[in-house]
């Protein structure tokens, strides 16, 4: 399988007031196309920082990051924006939908910035909403939707641009366990379609849906477990 | 397409905070409104002067008698007629820059028609007068050379005189009595309105200058005229005409070390041009003062846009995470600012025009709004939006995506 993400010796140092904080200290990983990876770790372990770097929202202090073979660590702000737009899809803990905007318009947003023509944009947005089972709510405003529904709109938004990689930052963090299961089912479905997913979580039962679990501690990866499909039964009786 | 979407987003953002948007616009509304009213007032004033110049006739010099000295006695200016018919003829033939000369005598008299009578100004003149003053005939004919040479008792009525004596009746061919001398009305002049000095130019009767001197006003100094209007061939040679006439009259009147100049030459066109200039300066000054309020309004826009950017930091973060480039964010906020000022500008323009209308009605002050002023106000309000919206928009565009996303 092709390598989608390749991190080499990534470090990230912040300045917090007087002291320097080393958020990442030499992270190296490769993620294959079609994989479903969970990143775990306690708070302050560096997993969120790693996620921001993976998501091209932040740049590493040292080390190299290749996304689909393209080194992105030295790209300009505008080039990074383009990478985020075309290759990445984000799902946030707090949903981060725009207020006073319908579900469809939210999903269309990345397509607007990609310059997709109106008609095609609408089609793609509706297709993405269909995929997360919310086609009927397309014209509802985001504040008229439940938390689970909002998160599914957010997933549809991440999917709309047909990205290489979906990044989910604690996607179930603000949801109850039943809704969390629904959201994870959506991710399972996407995974089944061959979409590469990286998800940050600190809940073990959420991480259990992933095929591979990376655990961070003090800015380093301390374990990398691959789950063999045999003998593993996820939700939905697989 | 991008601009269209930016417009849509901006409209939505403005609609969310209607009251705030309106209050922000108010600064621009007042600013543009004030500029429009002030410019309308200033432009009205200079238009009045321009109209007066047109009504007076163009490229005119006026020669009136000055003081004269006889045997060591100096008389006051204008008390003795010093300008003669020979002067008129000499100027006509010897000054190449002069188009025509119109000598005139003035006085006033009671005019009677039937049971109506009216006290009015009497002007004795030659046929040239109407050309020099660019004055048209409304009915009948003008004065002819024969009228002057034979001192015929024909006259032209000014529009107001005709109205007061005749009402709806047609005056042409009727007989009026001026100081009991019967005159035939041969024509009626078109209305000319106020003179540069503010009096009604239509209260006037024109007679042949010869008739006026012999029958009505009397002439203690034979062969003299009261004044003369000289028209130059064009605006370019006006100054030259002034020099030629001065030189000629100085020579004819023997002005020198032993004799002071016994006539006064005034450049009427120049005098009015100067007053028009001062009206324009006034208009500019008023506009400048009013545009201070526009700047204040612009600062208000900038202030609110900065607040708006801070309020929507998270939204900016989301947009950036999803792939908005700096350019997209910049355009979004700039559009919002320009939309605010354009709306404000249009409302201000409408209020300004209404204000100008009220000023001209209530204060009886002429106002004039040119299409250029409207275009300028429109562009200026858009310019204020771009100028004062740029800094907040750039602040938004330069936000760091993660910082913006994390902002609570």
Interface residues (C-beta under 8 A of the other chain):
Chain A: X52 X55 X57 X58 X77 X78 X81 X82 X84 X85 X86 X90 X92 X96 X97 X98 X100 X109 X110 X112 X113 X114 X115 X117 X118 X157 X161
Chain B: X1 X2 X5 X12 X16 X314 X315 X317 X318 X319 X320 X321 X322 X323 X324 X325 X326 X327 X328 X401 X402 X405
